[in-house]
């Protein structure tokens, strides 16, 4: 399923994609089927939540709706934190540095490395690259926005773990771009929440086709909205 999706990295040790307003980062332990399922499930949950709540207006309600949907799809919530304000450690920082700092207590060294690799790949695409443009069109406005980062791995016991960081920002001064540029602490407020889930693929397999069908109809609607000349 390629709706609002692009793979940005595939190496022997890591892979990543941008899907809607989410950045997914997979270690090499996660199988291809699980990757596809997680991409589609998180995209579906994001799109469905946005039909009820706008993340830039009520991020907490959006977040709660999002996880209600994920749990129906087979994600068992193991831990979560409420949204809290991030205190910048210097007068200016890059958003990707802030993301890694917030996630640092949740990630293993391997997972952190994978997230860094995916972020660097997106940054290398530049502000006009497809991954950055997808994030910008789905995540950011001139003043407010929200996005997610999903590090994923598989434990030795076989459990697929989805760790998630949810980020919401509000700018006090117009700024053309957000990702991979320095922002001053006077210019931005950032709130975040982190969570960890175990993904039950057997449960998801019972609704996989329904999710794909819903996303397919969404894609068809988008295509049908365009007019082409003979």
C-alpha positions in Angstrom: 0.0 0.0 0.0 1.7 3.2 -1.2 -0.9 5.8 -0.2 1.1 8.7 1.3 4.0 6.3 1.7 7.6 6.1 0.6 10.5 4.0 1.7 13.4 6.2 2.5 16.0 3.7 3.7 16.7 0.0 3.1 20.0 -1.4 4.3 21.1 -4.8 5.8 20.6 -3.4 9.3 17.8 -0.9 9.0 14.8 0.3 7.0 12.5 3.2 7.2 9.5 4.8 5.6 7.4 7.9 5.8 3.7 7.2 5.9 1.3 10.1 6.4 2.6 12.2 9.3 4.6 9.2 10.7 8.3 8.3 10.4 8.8 4.5 10.8 12.2 3.0 11.6 12.6 -0.7 11.6 15.6 -2.8 12.8 16.7 -5.8 10.8 14.8 -8.1 13.2 11.4 -7.1 11.8 10.1 -9.2 9.0 8.7 -7.7 5.8 5.1 -8.7 6.5 5.2 -7.0 9.9 6.7 -3.9 8.4 3.9 -3.7 5.8 1.3 -4.4 8.5 2.6 -1.7 10.9 2.9 0.9 8.1 -0.7 0.3 7.1 -2.1 0.0 10.6 -0.4 3.3 11.8 -1.5 5.1 8.6 -5.1 3.9 9.0 -5.2 4.9 12.7 -3.8 8.3 11.9 -6.2 9.0 9.1 -9.2 7.7 11.1 -8.3 9.8 14.1 -8.0 12.9 12.0 -11.6 12.5 10.8 -12.6 13.1 14.5 -9.9 15.4 15.9 -7.4 17.8 14.5 -4.0 17.1 15.9 -3.1 20.8 15.9 -6.3 21.7 17.8 -6.6 18.8 20.3 -3.5 16.6 20.3 -4.5 14.7 23.5 -7.9 13.7 22.1 -6.3 12.7 18.8 -3.7 10.6 20.6 -6.4 8.8 22.7 -8.5 8.1 19.6 -5.4 6.9 17.7 -4.5 4.3 20.4 -8.0 3.1 20.7 -7.9 2.2 17.0 -4.5 0.6 17.3 -5.6 -1.6 20.1 -8.5 -2.8 18.0 -6.0 -3.7 15.3 -3.9 -5.8 17.6 -1.5 -3.5 19.3 -1.4 -4.1 23.1 -0.4 -0.9 24.9 2.4 -1.7 27.4 3.2 1.9 28.6 2.4 5.5 27.8 3.0 9.0 29.0 0.8 12.0 29.0 1.7 15.0 26.8 4.3 17.2 28.5 6.2 20.3 27.5 9.7 19.8 26.3 12.3 22.0 27.8 15.1 22.7 25.3 18.6 22.2 26.6 20.1 25.1 24.7 18.9 28.3 23.1 18.3 26.5 19.8 18.1 22.9 18.6 17.1 21.0 15.6 13.8 19.1 15.7 15.4 15.8 14.9 17.8 16.4 17.9 14.8 17.0 20.1 13.1 13.9 18.9 16.1 11.7 19.7 16.4 13.4 23.1 12.8 12.7 24.0 13.0 9.1 22.8 16.4 8.4 24.4 14.9 6.8 27.6 12.7 4.5 25.5 15.1 3.2 22.9 17.9 0.6 22.9 21.2 1.7 21.3 20.4 -0.3 18.2 16.9 1.3 17.9 18.4 4.8 18.4 21.0 4.2 15.7 18.2 3.1 13.3 16.2 6.2 14.0 19.2 8.4 13.4 19.9 6.6 10.0 16.3 7.1 8.9 16.4 10.8 9.9 19.6 11.4 8.1 18.3 9.8 5.0 15.2 12.1 5.1 17.4 15.1 5.7 19.6 14.2 2.7 16.6 14.3 0.4 16.4 18.0 1.1 13.4 20.2 1.6 11.9 19.4 -1.8 12.5 15.6 -1.4 9.4 13.3 -1.4 9.7 12.2 2.3 10.1 15.8 3.5 7.2 17.0 1.3 4.9 14.2 2.5 5.6 15.1 6.1 5.2 18.8 5.4 1.9 18.3 3.7 0.5 16.0 6.4 2.1 17.4 9.5 2.9 21.1 9.4 1.2 24.4 9.0 2.7 27.9 9.4 2.0 27.9 13.1 1.1 24.4 14.5 1.6 20.8 13.6 2.1 17.2 14.8 4.0 14.2 13.7 5.0 10.7 15.0 8.2 8.7 15.1 7.9 4.9 15.3 11.0 2.8 16.1 10.1 -0.9 15.7 12.0 -4.1 16.5 11.4 -7.8 17.3 12.5 -9.4 20.5 14.3 -12.7 20.8 11.0 -14.2 21.9 9.4 -13.1 18.7 7.3 -10.2 20.0 7.2 -7.3 17.6 7.6 -4.1 19.6 6.3 -0.7 18.4 7.7 2.3 20.3 6.1 5.6 19.5 6.9 9.2 20.0 4.1 11.8 19.4 5.2 15.4 18.8 3.1 18.6 18.7 4.5 22.0 18.2 3.3 25.6 18.2 5.4 28.4 16.6 5.4 31.9 17.9 7.1 33.2 14.7 6.6 32.1 11.1 9.2 29.6 9.9 9.1 28.1 6.5 10.5 24.7 7.5 10.6 22.7 10.7 12.5 19.5 10.3 16.3 19.6 10.3 16.6 23.3 10.9 17.5 25.1 14.1 14.6 26.5 16.1 15.0 28.8 19.0 13.3 28.1 22.3 11.7 31.5 22.2 10.1 30.6 18.9 8.5 27.2 19.6 6.6 25.2 22.2 6.9 21.4 21.8 4.8 18.9 23.7 5.4 15.2 23.4 4.2 11.8 24.6 5.8 8.3 24.3 4.3 4.9 24.2 5.3 1.2 23.7 3.1 -1.5 22.2 3.4 -5.2 21.4 2.0 -6.0 18.0 -0.1 -9.2 17.7 0.0 -10.1 14.0 -2.5 -12.9 14.5 -5.1 -10.4 15.6 -4.2 -8.0 12.9 -4.4 -10.7 10.2 -8.2 -10.9 10.9 -8.7 -7.3 9.9 -5.8 -6.8 7.5 -8.0 -6.9 4.4 -10.5 -4.4 5.9 -7.7 -2.0 6.6 -6.3 -2.4 3.1 -9.7 -1.9 1.6 -10.3 1.3 3.5 -6.9 2.7 2.5 -7.5 1.6 -1.1 -10.8 3.5 -1.2 -9.1 6.5 0.3 -6.5 6.4 -2.4 -9.2 5.9 -5.1 -11.0 9.0 -3.8 -7.8 11.0 -4.0 -7.2 9.9 -7.6 -10.9 10.6 -8.6 -10.5 14.2 -7.4 -8.2 15.0 -10.3 -9.2 16.0 -13.7 -7.1 15.2 -16.8 -7.5 16.3 -20.4 -7.7 13.9 -23.4 
